[in-house]
Amino acid sequence: MAGYSAPRPRRGSERVGGYDCSIIVGDRRFRLLRSRFRRLISVLFVLFLGWYLLYIGLSAFARGFMAQPVVGNVNVALVFGMSQFASTFLLAWCYSRYARRRLDPLAAQICEEAERRREAYTRMMAERGRMDDWFPADEPAGGGQA
């Protein structure tokens, strides 16, 4: 392709595979997806950290309470400690369920739209390349005759 140079990215935009990602970043659905994800992660993080800090705080400052037996030699501290594992799996299950219902469908829509735009961009650039083959870079479009 004579005389063809790839378009330069705008300042502040990011190009991936020849595609301008700033179009996707500006899409309201993408902003909605990001806000849903941030909200979910914030809630899960606060729940997990709060539960963990409660366990640590009770272990450090309420030793009498944590030492009380529940069943046989199993005390409250052991029950709290084992429930940390259970809560981790519960939070992971909540995340995957929420993502499957609320995040994945929206992300699929955005990906499909981006793919359509990328294909249109590729077709446009291919057409532009064919046009460049008709008019060499050293010859003006009018045939060069005066």
Buried (B, 14 or more C-beta within 10 A) or exposed (E): EEEEEEEEEEEEEEBEEEBBBBBBEEBEEBEBBEEBBEEBEEBBEEBBEEBEEEBEEBBEEEEEEBEEEEEEEEBBBBEBEEEEEEBEEEBEEBBEEBBEEBBEEBBEBBEEBBEEBBEEBEEEBEEEEEEBEEBEEEEEEEEEEE
